[in-house]
Every structure is written in structure tokens, then in C-alpha cells.
Amino acid sequence: MTPSAKDIERFRRLVARDLGFYFDAGKQGFLGEVLSRRAAARGIGVDAYLAITEASLALVERRALARELTVAETFFFRDRDQFQALREIAIPARVPARSLERRLRILCAGCASGEEPYSISMLLHDWIAETGWDVSIVGIDVNPSMLELSAKGHYGRWALRETPNDVQRRYFTVEGAHFVLDETIRKRVTFEERNLVDEDASFWRPSSFDVVFCRNVLMYFTPSVMKAVVARIARALAPEGFLFLGHAETLRGVSEEFDVRSTHGTFYYRRRSHPPKLAEEIPAELALAPIDLTFMSAPGSDSWVDAIRQASDRVQALTNAWIASGGSQAPAPTAEIAPSWSPSAALELLREDRLADARALLSRVPPESMRSPQVLLLRAVLSTYGGDLASTKELCRELLHHDETSAGAHYLLALSLEHSGDLPGAASHDQLATELDRTFALPHLHLGLLAGREGNKKGARRELEQALALLHREDPDRLLLFGGGFSREALMSLCKAQLSRLEGVP
């Protein structure tokens, strides 16, 4: 029996509840196939299978689903830059903190078939031999089949495709079609079957680990599960310990317990000694009013930054028309806008399209905070909305002087450079923004529009498709700040319209 759409939705909710995995509408076919196979394996119908598993997901069935739903593709020394940062930054930084016990603990969460923890063991082998430090590496995964492969330490040639020849010769023995890992490297790593969704106080003890690798795992979780998992990792990670995520993952909007670090051409995180107070967080539930963007689809259309300015002008024109027709005027900027300056108050005014009030509020920021990165970014956003791109450029350059990893500042600087005619410079800063935060949709959109203006149809398609995919899950607060006054739906419509124009164009 083929599962119905209702059956698949029940299965999707069950998977999210018990495994934490997020699957969007595009995965319905895949989920339907898995549901059919599992029901057939149990010898029961789809409805009966769902009823049983919804009531209680047994361990054996959880393991079976983990095998079906997890992606196990990996290889040794994947994303080599992060391993270099581990050896040259993270380990030397953790040594003073552990000087008494002379022991370091490293966790690889979602270790699949073991290539990642074994890579770390090889990477640190000589250092361990020279110093005599005790380094233990724990690999955990929800898929028992992968852990069985990990424990054997037997790999095919494809798993070693990024492993230097001298490392292969030193640490592997060829046995038929397999490369067998040296026992010295293997014994430093232990493997455990664990689900990151499950709380286990005995495992996630405070300050248990010095370094955590959790790469290309969070991206599969629902937002609530992602936050819970990161909170669990933060608790188990020692203060000023290091967290490495996949390049397509970010802690933006997920946790305030980490600072981002950038070395060796890559990004990673370090746990703060004193996380900021939650009261200072920017609210996430902010929406935008839809604005028509169809004019951007016409050949020879204006630049993206011109579209943003026209949107701001339209808001003001609509407000003036409402007042002229007898409507009540929005309150003038006064001390009553908010009892005191706060980022949330400024964002609320942006949400209501009260740009003048937001500028007035920013003018009341205490002098000692006027040059803080947060305020500089908000000032740059308002300058962009108001069409003052010269001020945007100055503010962004000042912000980047203090924090070169601000993806938002790079994106706004790209808009100002486009306005001044420096299209290569604009594209360069957009590219930097995408590298700093691989979930940030707006730089991809801007790159797509720039590529289209330059006649690069292939590049335009690539960037617009990426922007469209990311916009589905873009944070509402980031859309508010950088979306130019346009709603998620309007931005997605723009991407689709531009892609439609490129259809069939070589």
C-alpha cells in the first residue's frame, strides 16, 4: 500500500519527535519510500506501523530508521583547513587549562564510519608521542551500522582520497581491496551509539570536552532540536573550548554561548567564559509586509539597491497618502518611542516601517555605545534603507575594522559598492558574506542579480537557486535587517522570476 500524504506527514512528525531530523516538503517521496519499507519489514500495514511507533519508538526500530535516514558520506581529512586550525590553534590553547591533569578529551558527534575521529588521532599522533599527554577521542553516532564499520578500521580507497600518500603509507596496511588502519591510531578512539536528541547527564557532564566536532549534523535537525543539542554541547564543552561545525552550518540565532573564530581560511567557534545575558538578545519573531517586486523582472531593471530605496520611498508615499486622506499620523519621533534605547525597540520600529522613528531612536544611543558593532550595523541598515549609500560604506568599513567576520556588514558594503559602480568589489564582499555565513540568503541573491547584469547566466542561475533554497529557512530577524523592506515571499518571487527569465538561456 502506497502511503498517503497524511501518512507521510505523520511519519515526518514522528521522525522529528524521536530523532530530531527535519525533512521539508521536497523529501516527501523519500520519506514515503522509507515508511513503506519499514512497514513491510515489520509485516504490517502503514497505518498500523504508524500507530505502534507513535505510541513508542522501540530501540530496534529507532536503529533501523537511523540507518535509513542518515547520510554517511565522509572521508579522511575532510575540510583540511579545520584540522589545521585544531592542531595549530585549538590544541595549544587548551594545553594551559589542562596542564595539571595533562589530558585532553575530544568529541566527534555524528562520526559516521569513523574517518573524522581517526583523522584527529593521526593528526595529533606525533604531538602526543613527544609530550606524553593523554588524548582520548570519542566518536558517537545514532547509526549502529556505521559504528560497526568504525570499530573495524577497514576502508576503501575512496575514503582516503584526501589523505596524503605519506600518511597512507605510515598509518595504513593494504589487505586486498581494503586499507586497514594502524592499531595505535585506532586504540585512541572509542565509539558509542548515542542519539544527540537524548539527554544523558552522565555523558554530557559540564566541561567534559576540550574540543567538539559536530560537522554536517545540525543542518538535519529541527530548529528546536538544534538549539537543545547546541545547549547540551555548550554545557559539556569547557569554557574557552572549541566547537567545529560544517561549512553550511551556523550558530546565528541558535546560541549566544560562542564567539566565532576565523583562521586558516575557515571558521569555527570558541565557547565564551561568560555568555551574554539573554535579555540582550534580538527577538526572532519579526515579519515583513509584502511589497511588489515584479518590476525587477524587466530587462534593464534598476540595481538591487535602487529597488530597496524605491521600496522605502513607497512606504513614505503610502504613509503621506494615508495622512492626507484623514488617517491618523504615526507618532512623531519623541522620547516616548521607547523608555530607553534597545536593539529590540529599533527592530520593532523597522518592522512597522517607521524608519524616521528608528533613526530618532538611534540618535539617542549613549555616546559610549554609538561605535559598538551592533549600533554601527543598525545605522548602516537605516542608511541603506534611506538611500544614503555613502554613509553605509563608511559605517560598514568602520564596523569591519572592529569585526571582519560580520557577514551583514560585508553584504551592506556590497550594496554600497554596487551603487558607486564598483561591481567587482560588490561581488567580492558578497562572496565574503556567503563564506562567513553559508546560510545567509541575501548575498547569494545579490550575487545572482549582479551576475545577470554582467551577462553571466550560469553564475546567475547558480546564485539565485542557492538564494531561493536558503530563503525558505532564513531567520525572520535577518530578513528584517537585510531584506530591504521586502517579505520572504516577495524575495522568493523575485528569485523565481529571475530564474524564469534565465530558463533556456545558455
C-alpha positions as CSV (number, residue, x, y, z in Angstrom):
1,M,0.0,0.0,0.0
2,T,1.4,3.4,-1.0
3,P,1.4,5.8,1.9
4,S,-0.9,8.8,1.6
5,A,0.3,12.4,2.1
6,K,-1.3,12.3,5.5
7,D,0.6,9.1,6.4
8,I,3.9,10.7,5.3
9,E,3.2,13.8,7.3
10,R,2.5,11.6,10.4
11,F,5.8,9.9,9.7
12,R,7.7,13.2,9.3
13,R,6.4,14.4,12.7
14,L,7.4,11.1,14.3
15,V,10.9,11.3,12.9
16,A,11.2,14.9,14.1
17,R,10.0,14.0,17.6
18,D,12.2,10.9,18.2
19,L,15.2,11.5,16.1
20,G,15.1,15.3,15.7
21,F,15.5,15.1,11.9
22,Y,14.0,17.9,9.8
23,F,12.7,17.0,6.3
24,D,11.0,19.6,4.1
25,A,8.2,19.1,1.6
26,G,10.8,18.2,-1.1
27,K,11.6,15.0,0.8
28,Q,8.1,13.6,0.8
29,G,8.9,10.9,-1.8
30,F,11.9,9.8,0.1
31,L,10.0,9.6,3.4
32,G,7.2,7.7,1.8
33,E,9.7,5.1,0.5
34,V,11.3,4.7,3.9
35,L,7.9,4.4,5.6
36,S,6.8,1.7,3.1
37,R,10.0,-0.3,3.6
38,R,9.8,-0.2,7.4
39,A,6.1,-1.2,7.5
40,A,6.9,-4.1,5.1
41,A,9.8,-5.2,7.2
42,R,7.6,-5.4,10.3
43,G,5.0,-7.3,8.2
44,I,2.2,-4.8,9.0
45,G,0.3,-2.0,7.1
46,V,1.4,1.6,7.1
47,D,-1.4,2.7,9.4
48,A,-0.6,0.0,12.0
49,Y,3.1,0.8,11.8
50,L,2.5,4.5,12.4
51,A,0.2,3.7,15.3
52,I,2.7,1.5,17.0
53,T,5.7,3.8,16.5
54,E,3.8,6.9,17.5
55,A,3.0,5.3,20.8
56,S,6.5,4.2,21.5
57,L,9.5,4.0,19.2
58,A,11.4,0.9,20.3
59,L,15.2,0.9,20.2
60,V,15.4,-1.6,17.4
61,E,13.1,0.5,15.2
62,R,15.0,3.7,16.1
63,R,18.2,2.0,14.9
64,A,16.5,0.9,11.7
65,L,15.2,4.4,11.0
66,A,18.7,5.8,11.8
67,R,20.2,3.5,9.1
68,E,17.6,4.6,6.6
69,L,17.5,8.3,7.2
70,T,21.2,9.3,7.9
71,V,23.7,10.3,5.3
72,A,27.0,8.5,6.0
73,E,29.2,10.0,3.2
74,T,32.5,11.2,4.6
75,F,36.3,10.7,4.1
76,F,39.6,11.2,6.0
77,F,40.8,14.8,6.5
78,R,37.6,16.2,5.1
79,D,37.8,20.0,5.2
80,R,41.5,20.0,5.9
81,D,41.6,23.7,7.0
82,Q,39.6,22.8,10.1
83,F,42.1,20.1,11.1
84,Q,44.9,22.6,10.7
85,A,43.1,25.0,13.0
86,L,42.6,22.2,15.5
87,R,46.3,21.4,15.6
88,E,47.7,24.9,15.5
89,I,45.1,26.9,17.4
90,A,42.7,24.8,19.5
91,I,45.1,22.3,21.0
92,P,47.8,24.8,22.0
93,A,45.0,27.0,23.5
94,R,43.7,24.1,25.6
95,V,47.0,22.9,27.0
96,P,47.4,25.6,29.7
97,A,43.9,24.9,31.0
98,R,44.7,21.2,31.4
99,S,48.3,21.4,32.5
100,L,47.7,19.7,35.8
101,E,46.0,16.5,34.5
102,R,47.8,16.7,31.1
103,R,44.7,15.2,29.5
104,L,42.5,16.4,26.6
105,R,39.1,15.0,25.5
106,I,37.8,15.4,22.0
107,L,34.2,14.5,20.9
108,C,33.2,13.8,17.3
109,A,29.4,13.9,17.2
110,G,27.8,12.2,14.2
111,C,31.1,10.4,13.4
112,A,29.5,8.1,10.8
113,S,32.1,5.4,9.8
114,G,34.9,6.9,11.9
115,E,37.0,8.8,9.4
116,E,36.8,12.1,11.4
117,P,38.0,10.9,14.8
118,Y,40.6,8.7,13.2
119,S,41.9,11.7,11.2
120,I,42.3,13.6,14.5
121,S,44.1,10.7,16.0
122,M,46.6,10.6,13.1
123,L,46.9,14.4,13.2
124,L,47.9,14.5,16.9
125,H,49.9,11.3,17.0
126,D,53.4,12.8,16.9
127,W,52.5,15.6,19.3
128,I,51.1,13.0,21.8
129,A,54.3,10.9,21.4
130,E,56.5,14.0,22.0
131,T,54.6,15.4,25.0
132,G,53.2,12.3,26.7
133,W,49.8,13.9,27.0
134,D,46.7,11.6,27.3
135,V,44.4,12.4,24.5
136,S,41.1,10.5,24.2
137,I,38.7,10.8,21.3
138,V,35.1,9.7,21.5
139,G,33.0,9.2,18.4
140,I,29.2,9.0,18.7
141,D,26.6,8.2,16.1
142,V,22.9,7.2,16.1
143,N,23.5,4.7,13.3
144,P,24.8,1.3,14.7
145,S,25.8,0.0,11.3
146,M,28.3,2.9,10.8
147,L,29.7,2.3,14.3
148,E,30.4,-1.3,13.4
149,L,32.4,-0.2,10.4
150,S,34.2,2.4,12.5
151,A,35.4,-0.2,15.0
152,K,36.8,-2.4,12.3
153,G,39.0,0.3,10.8
154,H,38.8,-1.1,7.3
155,Y,38.3,1.4,4.5
156,G,38.2,1.6,0.7
157,R,40.4,3.7,-1.5
158,W,37.7,6.3,-1.9
159,A,37.7,7.1,1.8
160,L,41.4,8.1,1.5
161,R,41.0,10.4,-1.5
162,E,42.2,13.4,0.5
163,T,44.8,11.6,2.6
164,P,48.4,12.3,1.6
165,N,50.4,9.3,0.3
166,D,53.0,9.5,3.1
167,V,50.2,9.4,5.7
168,Q,48.6,6.4,3.9
169,R,51.9,4.6,3.9
170,R,52.6,5.4,7.6
171,Y,49.2,4.5,9.1
172,F,47.5,2.0,6.8
173,T,48.2,-1.5,5.7
174,V,46.8,-2.8,2.4
175,E,44.8,-6.0,2.7
176,G,43.2,-6.9,-0.6
177,A,40.8,-4.1,-1.5
178,H,40.9,-2.6,2.0
179,F,43.1,-0.2,3.8
180,V,43.5,-1.3,7.4
181,L,44.2,1.5,9.9
182,D,47.1,1.1,12.3
183,E,46.1,-0.2,15.8
184,T,48.0,2.6,17.6
185,I,45.7,5.2,15.9
186,R,42.6,3.1,16.4
187,K,43.0,2.4,20.2
188,R,43.0,6.2,20.9
189,V,39.4,6.4,19.7
190,T,36.3,4.8,21.3
191,F,32.8,4.7,19.7
192,E,29.4,4.8,21.3
193,E,25.9,4.6,20.0
194,R,24.2,7.8,21.0
195,N,21.3,10.0,19.8
196,L,22.1,13.7,20.2
197,V,18.4,14.3,20.8
198,D,18.5,12.3,24.1
199,E,19.6,14.0,27.3
200,D,22.1,11.9,29.2
201,A,23.5,13.8,32.2
202,S,26.3,11.2,32.8
203,F,27.7,11.7,29.3
204,W,27.1,15.5,28.9
205,R,28.8,16.4,32.1
206,P,29.9,20.0,32.5
207,S,33.3,20.9,31.0
208,S,33.9,17.3,29.9
209,F,35.4,18.0,26.5
210,D,38.0,20.4,25.2
211,V,37.0,20.2,21.6
212,V,33.8,19.1,19.9
213,F,33.4,18.3,16.2
214,C,29.8,18.3,15.2
215,R,30.0,18.8,11.4
216,N,27.1,18.5,9.0
217,V,24.8,17.2,11.7
218,L,22.9,20.2,13.0
219,M,21.7,21.0,9.5
220,Y,19.4,18.0,9.6
221,F,17.7,18.9,12.9
222,T,14.5,20.8,13.5
223,P,15.2,24.3,14.9
224,S,14.1,23.4,18.4
225,V,16.2,20.2,18.5
226,M,19.2,22.1,17.1
227,K,19.0,24.6,19.9
228,A,18.7,21.9,22.5
229,V,21.7,19.9,21.1
230,V,23.9,23.0,20.9
231,A,23.0,23.9,24.5
232,R,23.9,20.3,25.5
233,I,27.3,20.6,23.7
234,A,27.9,24.0,25.2
235,R,27.4,22.6,28.7
236,A,29.7,19.7,28.1
237,L,32.4,21.9,26.5
238,A,34.9,23.5,28.8
239,P,34.9,27.3,28.9
240,E,37.0,28.6,26.0
241,G,36.8,25.1,24.5
242,F,36.4,24.8,20.7
243,L,33.4,23.7,18.5
244,F,33.8,22.9,14.8
245,L,30.7,22.8,12.6
246,G,30.2,22.1,9.0
247,H,30.7,24.9,6.5
248,A,26.9,25.0,5.8
249,E,26.1,25.4,9.5
250,T,26.0,28.4,11.8
251,L,25.2,29.2,15.4
252,R,23.5,32.5,14.4
253,G,20.1,32.6,16.2
254,V,20.9,29.3,17.8
255,S,23.2,30.0,20.7
256,E,24.9,33.1,22.4
257,E,27.5,31.0,24.2
258,F,30.1,31.1,21.5
259,D,32.4,33.5,19.7
260,V,33.2,32.9,16.0
261,R,36.9,32.5,15.1
262,S,38.5,32.8,11.7
263,T,41.9,31.4,10.8
264,H,43.4,29.0,8.2
265,G,40.8,30.0,5.7
266,T,38.0,28.5,7.8
267,F,35.5,29.4,10.6
268,Y,34.9,27.7,14.0
269,Y,33.7,28.6,17.4
270,R,35.1,29.1,20.9
271,R,32.9,28.8,24.0
272,R,32.7,32.1,26.0
273,S,33.8,32.2,29.6
274,H,30.8,34.4,30.4
275,P,27.9,34.2,27.9
276,P,25.9,37.4,27.4
277,K,22.6,38.0,29.2
278,L,19.5,36.6,27.5
279,A,17.8,39.9,27.9
280,E,20.0,41.5,25.3
281,E,19.0,39.0,22.5
282,I,17.3,40.3,19.4
283,P,13.7,38.9,19.1
284,A,13.3,36.3,16.3
285,E,9.6,36.5,15.6
286,L,9.6,39.5,13.2
287,A,7.8,39.6,9.9
288,L,7.7,41.9,6.9
289,A,4.8,43.4,4.9
290,P,4.8,42.2,1.3
291,I,5.8,44.6,-1.5
292,D,5.6,44.0,-5.2
293,L,8.9,43.2,-6.9
294,T,7.7,42.4,-10.3
295,F,9.4,45.5,-11.8
296,M,12.8,43.9,-11.0
297,S,12.0,41.2,-13.6
298,A,12.0,43.5,-16.6
299,P,15.1,43.7,-18.8
300,G,17.3,46.7,-18.0
301,S,15.8,46.9,-14.5
302,D,17.4,49.0,-11.7
303,S,20.0,47.7,-9.4
304,W,19.0,45.9,-6.2
305,V,20.0,48.8,-4.0
306,D,17.8,51.1,-6.2
307,A,14.9,48.7,-5.5
308,I,15.5,49.0,-1.8
309,R,15.4,52.7,-2.0
310,Q,12.3,52.7,-4.1
311,A,10.6,50.4,-1.5
312,S,11.5,52.9,1.3
313,D,10.1,55.8,-0.9
314,R,6.9,53.8,-1.5
315,V,6.4,53.3,2.3
316,Q,6.8,57.0,2.9
317,A,4.4,57.8,0.0
318,L,1.8,55.5,1.3
319,T,2.1,57.0,4.7
320,N,1.7,60.5,3.4
321,A,-1.3,59.5,1.3
322,W,-3.0,57.9,4.4
323,I,-2.4,61.1,6.4
324,A,-3.8,63.3,3.5
325,S,-7.0,61.1,3.4
326,G,-7.7,61.8,7.0
327,G,-5.9,58.9,8.6
328,S,-4.0,59.4,11.9
329,Q,-0.4,60.2,11.6
330,A,2.2,57.9,13.0
331,P,3.7,59.3,16.2
332,A,6.5,61.8,15.7
333,P,9.9,60.7,17.0
334,T,9.8,61.5,20.7
335,A,11.2,60.2,23.9
336,E,8.1,58.0,24.2
337,I,9.1,55.7,21.3
338,A,10.8,53.5,23.9
339,P,11.6,54.1,27.6
340,S,15.3,53.6,26.7
341,W,17.5,52.6,23.8
342,S,17.5,48.9,23.0
343,P,18.1,46.8,19.8
344,S,14.7,45.2,20.1
345,A,13.0,48.7,20.1
346,A,14.8,49.7,17.0
347,L,13.9,46.4,15.3
348,E,10.2,46.8,16.2
349,L,10.2,50.2,14.6
350,L,11.8,48.7,11.4
351,R,9.1,46.0,11.5
352,E,6.4,48.7,11.4
353,D,8.2,50.6,8.6
354,R,8.8,53.6,10.9
355,L,12.2,54.4,9.6
356,A,12.2,58.0,10.8
357,D,11.4,56.9,14.3
358,A,14.1,54.2,14.2
359,R,16.6,56.9,13.2
360,A,15.5,59.1,16.0
361,L,15.9,56.3,18.4
362,L,19.4,55.6,17.2
363,S,20.3,59.2,17.7
364,R,19.5,58.7,21.5
365,V,22.0,55.9,21.9
366,P,24.5,56.7,24.7
367,P,27.7,58.1,23.3
368,E,29.8,55.3,24.6
369,S,27.7,52.8,22.6
370,M,27.5,54.8,19.4
371,R,30.5,53.0,17.9
372,S,29.6,49.5,19.1
373,P,29.3,46.9,16.3
374,Q,25.6,46.4,17.0
375,V,24.8,50.1,16.7
376,L,27.1,50.6,13.7
377,L,25.2,47.8,11.9
378,L,21.8,49.2,12.7
379,R,22.9,52.6,11.5
380,A,24.2,51.1,8.3
381,V,20.9,49.3,7.7
382,L,19.0,52.6,8.1
383,S,21.4,54.4,5.8
384,T,20.8,51.8,3.2
385,Y,17.0,52.0,3.6
386,G,17.3,55.8,3.2
387,G,19.4,55.7,0.1
388,D,22.5,57.2,1.8
389,L,24.9,54.6,0.5
390,A,28.0,56.8,1.1
391,S,27.2,56.7,4.9
392,T,26.6,52.9,4.6
393,K,30.0,52.4,3.1
394,E,31.7,54.4,5.9
395,L,29.8,52.7,8.6
396,C,30.4,49.2,7.2
397,R,34.2,49.8,6.8
398,E,34.3,51.0,10.4
399,L,32.4,48.0,11.6
400,L,34.6,45.6,9.7
401,H,37.7,47.3,11.2
402,H,36.4,46.0,14.6
403,D,34.9,42.8,13.4
404,E,35.9,41.5,10.0
405,T,33.7,38.4,10.4
406,S,30.4,40.4,10.2
407,A,28.6,38.9,7.2
408,G,25.9,41.6,7.4
409,A,28.5,44.4,7.2
410,H,30.1,42.7,4.1
411,Y,26.6,42.4,2.4
412,L,25.7,46.1,3.1
413,L,29.1,47.2,1.9
414,A,28.5,45.2,-1.3
415,L,25.2,47.2,-1.8
416,S,27.0,50.5,-1.4
417,L,29.8,49.4,-3.8
418,E,27.3,48.5,-6.4
419,H,25.7,51.9,-6.0
420,S,29.0,53.6,-6.7
421,G,29.6,51.4,-9.7
422,D,32.2,49.0,-8.3
423,L,30.6,45.8,-9.3
424,P,33.7,43.6,-8.8
425,G,34.1,45.0,-5.3
426,A,30.4,44.4,-4.6
427,A,30.7,40.8,-5.7
428,S,33.8,40.3,-3.7
429,H,32.1,41.4,-0.4
430,D,29.0,39.4,-1.2
431,Q,31.2,36.3,-1.6
432,L,32.9,37.0,1.7
433,A,29.5,37.3,3.3
434,T,28.5,33.8,1.9
435,E,31.7,32.3,3.2
436,L,31.3,33.8,6.7
437,D,27.7,32.6,6.9
438,R,26.7,29.9,4.5
439,T,23.0,30.1,5.5
440,F,22.8,33.9,4.6
441,A,20.4,34.1,1.6
442,L,20.7,37.8,0.6
443,P,24.3,37.8,-0.6
444,H,23.5,35.0,-2.9
445,L,20.5,36.9,-4.3
446,H,22.7,40.0,-4.8
447,L,25.4,37.9,-6.5
448,G,22.8,36.4,-8.8
449,L,21.5,39.8,-9.8
450,L,25.0,41.1,-10.3
451,A,25.9,38.1,-12.5
452,G,22.7,38.6,-14.5
453,R,23.7,42.3,-15.2
454,E,27.1,41.2,-16.3
455,G,25.7,38.5,-18.7
456,N,26.9,35.6,-16.6
457,K,23.8,33.4,-17.0
458,K,25.3,30.3,-15.5
459,G,26.6,32.2,-12.4
460,A,23.2,34.0,-12.0
461,R,21.3,30.7,-12.1
462,R,23.6,29.1,-9.5
463,E,23.4,32.0,-7.1
464,L,19.7,32.6,-7.5
465,E,18.9,28.9,-6.9
466,Q,21.0,28.9,-3.8
467,A,19.3,32.1,-2.6
468,L,15.9,30.6,-3.2
469,A,16.8,27.4,-1.2
470,L,18.1,29.4,1.7
471,L,15.2,31.8,1.8
472,H,12.9,29.0,2.9
473,R,14.6,28.9,6.3
474,E,16.1,32.4,6.6
475,D,15.8,33.9,10.0
476,P,12.9,36.5,10.2
477,D,15.1,39.0,12.1
478,R,17.8,38.8,9.4
479,L,15.2,39.3,6.7
480,L,14.0,42.4,8.6
481,L,17.5,43.8,8.8
482,F,18.8,43.0,5.3
483,G,15.8,42.2,3.2
484,G,15.4,45.8,2.1
485,G,11.8,46.0,3.3
486,F,10.6,43.0,1.3
487,S,8.9,39.9,2.6
488,R,10.2,36.4,2.4
489,E,7.6,35.7,-0.2
490,A,8.5,38.7,-2.3
491,L,12.2,37.8,-2.3
492,M,11.4,34.3,-3.3
493,S,9.1,35.5,-6.1
494,L,12.0,37.7,-7.3
495,C,14.3,34.7,-7.4
496,K,11.7,32.7,-9.3
497,A,11.0,35.5,-11.8
498,Q,14.7,36.0,-12.5
499,L,15.3,32.2,-12.9
500,S,12.3,32.1,-15.3
501,R,13.9,34.7,-17.4
502,L,17.1,32.7,-17.5
503,E,15.4,29.4,-18.4
504,G,16.7,28.2,-21.7
505,V,19.4,30.8,-21.8
506,P,22.9,29.3,-22.2
